[in-house]
Amino acid sequence: MPVLPGPPPVEVHLKRSATARRFSLRVSRLDGKVTLSMPLRAREGEAMAFLRGHEGWLRETLEAMPDSAVRPIGIGSMIPVEGRQLLLAPGTGRGIRAVDDQLLVPGNPATAGARVAAWLRVLARDRLAKASTHYAGLVDRRYSQLALRDTRSRWGSCSPDGRLMYSWRLIMAPSSVLDYVAAHEVAHLVELNHSPDYWAVVGRIYPGWKAERNWLHTHGQALHRLRFQD
């Protein structure tokens, strides 16, 4: 991954695109990630020259972002697990365990964030599979596949062939919010649209869904700002 030197150094993610005709630079409002898109045949040296030419704009943009834009996660951090705030603390043994108000993480503290993310993904898959199966039963449908992603533009999706996709970060939201998203996507097994008939299905299998949707609109971005990787 290229790094723009300076105080501080800035990591830049290069993205080659078959449709790009020129270089473009973007800073995510969610987590401060810097992405430089470039044509397929462009050289990395050209990309770095473009980056240096826009260094002033880039640093001004990053400095203008709130301090809470990105929050690295490690031992001593607080993270939500199913809506409950837990303190990451050193643990013993092989596995990560939630005990009282702590999440005990054994092993090297330097890799705690990445291992906690892996643990959350396993927990998310289990909870989302159970919720999806439950709501699919209420509409007398079956989904064909369930996948987890770290998507930033949507919390879930349902394909025409019944494949469900969810953001694993839903496991950090309150359980009722995760259940709502599962019901929302499963309802697409009946109505692959957002018509009144579709919302009638959602309301039937998850009454009072607007409170959970409002929670995502208000607090969802904060879940994306947690950075578990070094």
C-alpha positions in Angstrom: 0.0 0.0 0.0 1.6 3.4 -1.0 2.2 5.8 1.8 2.4 9.6 1.4 5.4 10.6 3.6 5.1 13.5 5.9 3.9 14.5 9.3 1.8 12.4 9.6 2.3 9.7 6.9 -1.0 8.9 5.0 -1.8 5.4 3.7 -3.4 5.5 0.3 -5.4 2.6 -1.3 -4.9 2.4 -5.0 -7.9 1.2 -7.0 -7.5 0.3 -10.7 -10.7 0.8 -12.7 -11.5 -0.3 -16.2 -13.9 2.6 -16.6 -11.6 5.3 -15.1 -10.2 7.8 -17.7 -8.3 9.9 -15.2 -7.0 9.9 -11.6 -9.4 10.7 -8.8 -8.8 11.1 -5.1 -11.5 10.4 -2.4 -11.6 10.5 1.4 -14.3 8.5 3.1 -16.4 10.5 5.5 -17.0 7.3 7.5 -13.4 6.3 8.4 -11.0 8.6 6.7 -9.8 6.0 4.2 -8.0 7.6 1.3 -8.6 6.0 -2.1 -6.9 6.9 -5.4 -8.7 5.6 -8.4 -6.6 5.1 -11.6 -7.0 3.8 -15.2 -6.0 0.2 -15.7 -2.9 0.9 -17.7 -1.6 3.9 -15.6 1.7 3.5 -13.8 1.9 3.7 -10.0 4.6 6.4 -10.4 2.0 8.5 -12.3 -0.5 7.9 -9.5 2.0 9.0 -6.8 2.8 12.2 -8.8 -0.9 12.9 -8.9 -1.1 12.3 -5.2 1.7 14.7 -4.4 0.1 17.3 -6.6 -3.0 17.1 -4.5 -1.3 16.7 -1.1 -2.4 20.1 0.2 -6.0 19.4 -0.5 -5.7 15.9 1.0 -4.2 17.0 4.2 -6.7 19.9 4.6 -9.5 17.4 4.1 -8.1 15.0 6.6 -7.5 17.7 9.2 -11.0 19.0 8.8 -12.5 15.6 9.7 -13.6 15.2 13.4 -11.2 13.3 15.6 -13.8 10.6 16.0 -13.7 9.8 12.3 -11.5 6.8 12.9 -11.1 5.0 16.2 -8.4 2.3 16.3 -9.4 -0.7 18.4 -7.0 -2.5 20.8 -6.6 -3.5 24.4 -8.2 -0.8 26.6 -10.8 0.2 23.9 -14.5 0.1 24.5 -16.6 -1.6 21.8 -20.3 -2.4 21.5 -21.3 -6.1 21.2 -25.0 -6.5 20.5 -25.4 -3.0 21.8 -23.6 -3.5 25.1 -20.3 -1.7 25.7 -17.4 -4.0 26.6 -13.9 -3.1 27.6 -11.1 -5.0 25.7 -8.8 -6.5 28.4 -6.0 -9.1 28.4 -7.2 -12.6 28.8 -5.8 -16.1 29.2 -6.4 -19.3 27.3 -7.1 -19.6 23.6 -10.4 -18.0 22.9 -11.9 -14.6 23.3 -14.6 -14.5 26.1 -17.1 -11.9 27.2 -17.1 -11.8 31.0 -19.3 -9.2 32.8 -18.5 -5.9 31.2 -15.2 -7.0 29.6 -14.1 -8.8 26.5 -11.1 -10.9 27.4 -8.6 -11.2 24.6 -5.6 -13.6 25.0 -2.4 -13.5 23.1 -0.3 -10.7 21.6 -1.9 -7.3 22.4 -0.6 -5.9 19.1 -3.0 -8.2 17.1 -6.0 -7.9 19.5 -8.0 -5.7 17.1 -7.8 -8.1 14.2 -8.6 -11.1 16.4 -11.6 -9.3 17.9 -12.9 -8.5 14.4 -12.6 -12.2 13.5 -14.5 -13.1 16.7 -17.2 -10.6 15.9 -17.7 -12.0 12.4 -18.2 -15.5 13.7 -20.8 -14.2 16.2 -22.5 -12.1 13.5 -22.8 -15.1 11.2 -24.4 -17.2 13.9 -26.9 -14.4 15.0 -27.8 -13.4 11.4 -28.3 -17.0 10.3 -30.7 -17.6 13.2 -32.6 -14.4 12.6 -32.8 -14.9 8.8 -34.1 -18.5 9.3 -36.6 -17.3 11.8 -38.1 -14.5 9.6 -37.9 -16.6 6.4 -40.1 -19.1 8.2 -42.6 -16.4 9.0 -43.0 -15.7 5.2 -42.7 -19.4 4.2 -39.6 -18.8 2.1 -36.0 -20.0 2.1 -32.9 -18.1 1.4 -30.2 -19.8 -0.8 -27.0 -18.4 0.8 -25.9 -16.0 3.5 -22.7 -14.0 3.2 -21.0 -11.3 5.4 -19.2 -8.3 4.1 -17.8 -5.1 5.5 -20.1 -2.9 3.3 -20.3 0.8 3.9 -23.2 1.7 1.6 -25.8 -0.7 2.9 -26.4 -3.0 5.9 -27.8 -5.8 3.9 -29.1 -7.0 0.5 -31.2 -9.8 -1.0 -30.5 -11.0 -4.6 -33.2 -12.3 -7.0 -32.0 -15.8 -6.4 -32.4 -15.6 -2.6 -28.8 -14.8 -1.5 -28.6 -12.7 1.6 -25.7 -10.4 2.3 -25.1 -8.5 5.6 -22.6 -6.2 7.1 -20.8 -8.1 9.9 -20.8 -4.8 11.9 -24.5 -5.3 12.7 -23.3 -7.5 15.6 -22.2 -4.4 17.3 -25.7 -2.8 17.1 -28.5 -3.7 19.6 -30.0 -7.1 18.9 -33.3 -5.6 17.9 -31.5 -3.6 15.1 -29.9 -6.8 13.8 -33.2 -8.5 13.8 -34.8 -5.6 11.9 -32.2 -5.7 9.2 -32.7 -9.5 8.9 -36.5 -9.1 8.6 -36.0 -6.3 6.1 -33.9 -8.4 3.8 -36.0 -11.6 4.2 -39.1 -9.6 3.2 -37.4 -9.2 -0.2 -37.8 -12.9 -0.7 -41.5 -12.1 -1.0 -41.3 -8.7 -2.7 -38.1 -7.7 -4.4 -38.8 -4.0 -4.2 -39.8 -1.3 -1.7 -43.4 -1.1 -2.7 -46.3 -0.7 -0.1 -46.8 -4.5 -0.4 -43.2 -5.0 0.6 -43.4 -2.7 3.7 -46.6 -4.6 4.6 -44.5 -7.8 4.8 -41.9 -6.0 7.0 -44.6 -4.7 9.3 -46.1 -8.1 9.6 -43.0 -9.9 10.6 -41.3 -7.1 12.5 -43.8 -4.6 13.9 -42.4 -1.3 15.0 -39.5 -1.4 12.7 -39.1 2.3 12.3 -37.4 2.7 15.7 -34.6 0.3 14.6 -34.3 2.0 11.2 -33.9 5.4 13.0 -31.2 3.9 15.2 -29.2 2.9 12.2 -29.6 6.4 10.6 -28.5 8.0 13.8 -25.7 5.7 15.1 -24.8 3.4 12.2 -21.9 5.5 10.9 -20.2 5.2 14.3 -19.9 1.5 13.8 -18.0 2.0 10.6 -15.5 4.3 12.3 -14.1 1.5 14.4 -10.8 0.3 12.9 -9.8 -3.2 13.9 -6.9 -3.7 11.6 -3.5 -2.1 12.1 
